[in-house]
Amino acid sequence: MERIRIPLNRPALVGRELEYIRRAIEEGCLAGDGPWARACSLLLEQALKVPKVFLTPSGTHALEMAALLIDVQPGDEVIIPAFTFPSTANAFVLRGARPVFVDIRPDTLNLDEAQLPQKITPRTKAIVPVHYGGVGCEMESIVDVARRYGLTVVEDNAHGLFGRYRGKPLGTFGALSAVSFHETKNLTCGEGGALFVNDPRYVERAEIVREKGTDRARFLRGEVDRYTWREIGSSYLPSELQAAFLYAQLEAREHIHIARRRLWVRYAEHLRTWAEEHGVGLPQIPSECEPTYHVFYLLLPSAVTRERLKRHLGQQGIASAPHYIPLHLSEMGRRFGYRPGECPIAEAVSERLLRLPLYYGLTESEQEQVIAAVRSFREWTE
C-alpha cells in the first residue's frame, strides 16, 4: 500500500497559536484556570450566551463533571444513542449507571427521539443526545420528553460547537453540555474540552467539583481566607498552554467554519450524481439545522463494498475510515446484556459508513484527488 499522502485529519495552525503560547510562558502562569482559560470561557459565554463555561482537559472530563453534577448513582439509567464514542457512556457508567441504548435515525444518524418514551423507566436519570457530525438532534422533542418525565438533558456536543438547531446554538438546550477540543475536532488544542452550564443552579457546585472538590476558586477571588475539601471532585482543569492555543483557534472560528463548509459542499456537489448512480448515501442536513461540517461520509451498499473502497483509496495514498462500532455490540455493551439486532440502523450504518478526509488546510487540489479516486472505484460486484 502506498504511503498516505492525504490523511483523514491534520491539525493546523490557523492564527496566533504560537504567539499566545509564548506569551503564556512569559507571563509565568501555566497551571489551570489562568488568564487564557478565563479568556476562552468568556469568549464562549458571550458568543453563545451561555451562563457559565468551564474549560476541561477533554470532552470526556466535561461529561464526567456532568455525571457528578446531576448526582448519578448506582442503579440509575441514562439514555444514550448506540452510535457514539465510548466516552458518552463511560462518564455515567463510572458513577454506577446503566446505559440504555437507543437506535439512531436513518437520515441524520442522531438519536431517534421517537423511541425515547419506550426507553424511560422509574430509574431513568438523564437523556444524552449526541449531535453526530455537528448536525443537531431534534432537540425540541427531546427537551419536551425530558420535561414531561422530569429528566435532565446533558448534550454531548463534541462535534457541534457553533452549530445551530432552529437558530439556537447546539449545546445550549440541555442543563449541561460537553464540548471537545481534541485534535480531530474543528477547533482544537490537541486535547481539551469544556462544560457548558446552562442551568445556573449547577454553577457553584461545578466550580467546586472541577477544583478537586475544594473551594479554591473562591479563595483565589478573595472570598475566603483559606480553602478546604468541600465534596467529591477531581482535577478538571487544562493547562494555560492548551488554553492559549485554543484561544487563537476560537478567534479564527469563522474562518475555519467557512473553509470546512466549502470543502463539505464541494464533496456533496461532486459526488451527488455518482452516489445516486451507485446507491451510496451521503450526509443529510435537515432544513432546521446549521451544521458544523465536522464529518463527510459515504454510506456504501454493503460492508464488503466499504472495505473495497477503503482499500482502493489507500492504494492511492488517501486515508479514509469507518466510524463507531455501536456501543451495544462492544465488549462492555455485552456485559450489560445487549445483543445484536437491538439497534438495527446503528448496526447497518456502522458496517457501511466511510469517512473521507475533511480538515482545515485540505487544499482544493487534494480534495479533487480524493473525489477522482472515489469516482474511479469499480469493485461493486460482490
MARNUSE-146426 format. One record per residue (C-alpha): x, y, z. Coordinates in steps of 0.2 Angstrom, whole numbers. Layout:
// residues N
(node (X,Y,Z))
...
END
This chain:
// residues 382
(node (0,0,0))
(node (6,17,-4))
(node (11,30,9))
(node (-3,40,15))
(node (-2,57,6))
(node (-19,64,11))
(node (-24,60,29))
(node (-41,59,36))
(node (-37,74,48))
(node (-22,86,50))
(node (-22,98,65))
(node (-17,116,59))
(node (-11,132,65))
(node (-24,145,59))
(node (-19,161,68))
(node (-9,166,83))
(node (-7,150,92))
(node (12,151,94))
(node (12,169,99))
(node (-1,166,113))
(node (9,151,119))
(node (25,161,121))
(node (15,175,130))
(node (8,162,142))
(node (25,156,146))
(node (32,173,148))
(node (18,178,160))
(node (23,164,171))
(node (6,156,174))
(node (5,138,167))
(node (-7,129,178))
(node (-26,128,175))
(node (-38,142,176))
(node (-26,156,172))
(node (-30,171,161))
(node (-30,162,145))
(node (-43,149,151))
(node (-54,163,158))
(node (-52,172,141))
(node (-58,156,132))
(node (-73,154,144))
(node (-78,172,142))
(node (-77,171,123))
(node (-88,156,123))
(node (-100,163,136))
(node (-103,179,126))
(node (-103,171,109))
(node (-116,158,113))
(node (-125,167,128))
(node (-121,153,140))
(node (-122,157,159))
(node (-105,148,163))
(node (-92,139,153))
(node (-78,129,162))
(node (-63,123,152))
(node (-59,105,155))
(node (-44,93,150))
(node (-56,84,137))
(node (-74,82,132))
(node (-74,66,142))
(node (-69,75,158))
(node (-84,88,154))
(node (-96,73,153))
(node (-89,66,169))
(node (-92,83,178))
(node (-109,82,171))
(node (-112,65,179))
(node (-106,71,196))
(node (-117,87,195))
(node (-133,78,191))
(node (-129,66,205))
(node (-129,50,195))
(node (-130,35,207))
(node (-128,16,206))
(node (-143,9,198))
(node (-148,25,188))
(node (-151,23,170))
(node (-145,35,157))
(node (-152,35,139))
(node (-138,36,125))
(node (-138,34,107))
(node (-130,17,102))
(node (-120,26,88))
(node (-107,36,98))
(node (-90,36,106))
(node (-87,26,122))
(node (-85,42,132))
(node (-103,46,131))
(node (-107,31,141))
(node (-91,29,151))
(node (-94,46,161))
(node (-110,39,168))
(node (-105,21,170))
(node (-91,27,181))
(node (-104,33,193))
(node (-113,16,193))
(node (-127,20,180))
(node (-133,8,167))
(node (-133,14,149))
(node (-149,12,140))
(node (-145,12,121))
(node (-157,20,108))
(node (-156,17,89))
(node (-152,31,78))
(node (-162,40,64))
(node (-158,34,46))
(node (-156,52,40))
(node (-145,62,52))
(node (-138,47,62))
(node (-143,55,78))
(node (-153,48,92))
(node (-171,43,87))
(node (-181,54,98))
(node (-197,44,93))
(node (-190,30,103))
(node (-187,39,119))
(node (-204,36,129))
(node (-202,17,127))
(node (-185,18,135))
(node (-189,28,150))
(node (-191,19,167))
(node (-193,24,185))
(node (-174,23,186))
(node (-170,35,171))
(node (-160,49,176))
(node (-155,58,160))
(node (-155,59,141))
(node (-139,62,132))
(node (-141,67,114))
(node (-126,67,103))
(node (-126,79,88))
(node (-117,67,76))
(node (-106,76,63))
(node (-112,93,70))
(node (-130,91,64))
(node (-142,95,78))
(node (-153,82,85))
(node (-172,85,86))
(node (-169,95,102))
(node (-187,102,104))
(node (-194,84,105))
(node (-180,78,116))
(node (-182,93,129))
(node (-201,91,129))
(node (-199,72,133))
(node (-187,76,147))
(node (-198,89,154))
(node (-213,78,154))
(node (-204,64,163))
(node (-193,75,175))
(node (-177,70,167))
(node (-161,80,164))
(node (-154,83,147))
(node (-135,83,145))
(node (-129,86,127))
(node (-114,78,120))
(node (-109,92,109))
(node (-92,85,104))
(node (-95,88,86))
(node (-107,103,86))
(node (-98,118,93))
(node (-106,134,85))
(node (-119,123,75))
(node (-137,128,77))
(node (-154,120,78))
(node (-169,131,74))
(node (-157,146,76))
(node (-152,141,93))
(node (-134,136,97))
(node (-131,117,100))
(node (-125,114,117))
(node (-137,127,125))
(node (-153,116,125))
(node (-148,104,140))
(node (-145,109,158))
(node (-127,104,154))
(node (-117,101,138))
(node (-100,94,134))
(node (-88,101,121))
(node (-72,93,114))
(node (-56,101,108))
(node (-47,85,103))
(node (-36,87,88))
(node (-49,79,77))
(node (-62,92,81))
(node (-65,108,71))
(node (-57,119,84))
(node (-43,111,94))
(node (-29,112,107))
(node (-23,94,105))
(node (-33,88,120))
(node (-46,99,129))
(node (-65,101,132))
(node (-77,112,140))
(node (-93,110,151))
(node (-107,122,147))
(node (-118,125,162))
(node (-135,132,155))
(node (-144,129,172))
(node (-137,142,184))
(node (-141,130,199))
(node (-126,120,194))
(node (-113,134,193))
(node (-107,134,211))
(node (-105,115,213))
(node (-97,114,196))
(node (-83,126,202))
(node (-80,115,217))
(node (-81,98,208))
(node (-68,105,195))
(node (-56,111,208))
(node (-53,93,216))
(node (-69,96,227))
(node (-62,111,235))
(node (-67,130,236))
(node (-50,135,229))
(node (-58,146,216))
(node (-67,156,230))
(node (-50,158,239))
(node (-42,165,223))
(node (-55,178,222))
(node (-53,183,240))
(node (-70,177,246))
(node (-62,165,259))
(node (-46,166,268))
(node (-41,148,265))
(node (-49,134,255))
(node (-53,116,260))
(node (-61,100,254))
(node (-79,103,252))
(node (-86,87,242))
(node (-81,74,229))
(node (-72,81,214))
(node (-56,79,203))
(node (-44,89,193))
(node (-54,95,178))
(node (-43,110,173))
(node (-32,111,157))
(node (-16,120,157))
(node (-13,138,151))
(node (-3,132,136))
(node (-18,122,130))
(node (-30,137,133))
(node (-18,149,124))
(node (-18,138,109))
(node (-37,136,110))
(node (-40,155,111))
(node (-31,158,94))
(node (-42,144,87))
(node (-58,152,94))
(node (-53,169,87))
(node (-52,161,70))
(node (-68,151,71))
(node (-77,159,57))
(node (-63,157,45))
(node (-61,139,50))
(node (-80,136,48))
(node (-80,144,30))
(node (-66,133,25))
(node (-74,117,31))
(node (-91,122,24))
(node (-83,125,7))
(node (-74,108,7))
(node (-90,99,13))
(node (-101,107,0))
(node (-89,103,-14))
(node (-89,84,-9))
(node (-108,85,-9))
(node (-109,93,-26))
(node (-96,82,-35))
(node (-101,66,-28))
(node (-120,68,-28))
(node (-123,60,-46))
(node (-110,47,-43))
(node (-119,42,-26))
(node (-136,41,-34))
(node (-130,30,-48))
(node (-122,18,-36))
(node (-134,18,-22))
(node (-122,27,-10))
(node (-129,38,4))
(node (-122,55,8))
(node (-125,65,24))
(node (-142,74,26))
(node (-145,90,34))
(node (-162,95,39))
(node (-168,112,35))
(node (-169,117,53))
(node (-151,113,56))
(node (-135,124,53))
(node (-121,111,55))
(node (-103,112,59))
(node (-97,102,44))
(node (-87,91,55))
(node (-89,75,45))
(node (-92,70,27))
(node (-96,51,25))
(node (-102,39,12))
(node (-114,25,16))
(node (-110,11,5))
(node (-122,-3,-1))
(node (-113,-16,10))
(node (-99,-19,22))
(node (-89,-28,8))
(node (-90,-13,-4))
(node (-85,-1,10))
(node (-69,-11,13))
(node (-65,-12,-5))
(node (-67,7,-7))
(node (-56,10,8))
(node (-43,-1,1))
(node (-44,7,-16))
(node (-42,24,-8))
(node (-27,18,2))
(node (-19,12,-13))
(node (-19,30,-20))
(node (-12,37,-4))
(node (-29,43,3))
(node (-34,39,21))
(node (-52,35,24))
(node (-60,27,40))
(node (-76,19,47))
(node (-83,27,62))
(node (-91,20,78))
(node (-94,2,82))
(node (-112,3,91))
(node (-109,3,109))
(node (-122,-11,112))
(node (-111,-23,101))
(node (-95,-19,111))
(node (-87,-30,124))
(node (-94,-18,138))
(node (-111,-17,129))
(node (-112,-36,130))
(node (-108,-35,149))
(node (-124,-25,151))
(node (-134,-39,142))
(node (-136,-31,125))
(node (-136,-42,109))
(node (-135,-39,90))
(node (-151,-34,82))
(node (-157,-22,96))
(node (-152,-6,86))
(node (-153,-12,68))
(node (-150,5,60))
(node (-134,9,70))
(node (-128,-8,66))
(node (-131,-6,47))
(node (-123,11,47))
(node (-108,5,56))
(node (-104,-8,43))
(node (-107,3,28))
(node (-100,21,33))
(node (-84,28,27))
(node (-77,45,31))
(node (-67,55,19))
(node (-53,67,23))
(node (-60,84,29))
(node (-49,97,38))
(node (-44,115,38))
(node (-29,115,26))
(node (-35,102,14))
(node (-32,110,-2))
(node (-43,110,-17))
(node (-31,100,-27))
(node (-30,87,-13))
(node (-49,86,-12))
(node (-50,84,-31))
(node (-39,69,-30))
(node (-50,62,-16))
(node (-65,65,-27))
(node (-57,57,-43))
(node (-52,42,-33))
(node (-69,39,-26))
(node (-77,41,-43))
(node (-64,29,-51))
(node (-69,15,-39))
(node (-75,0,-49))
(node (-77,-15,-37))
(node (-95,-15,-34))
(node (-99,-33,-38))
(node (-99,-45,-23))
END
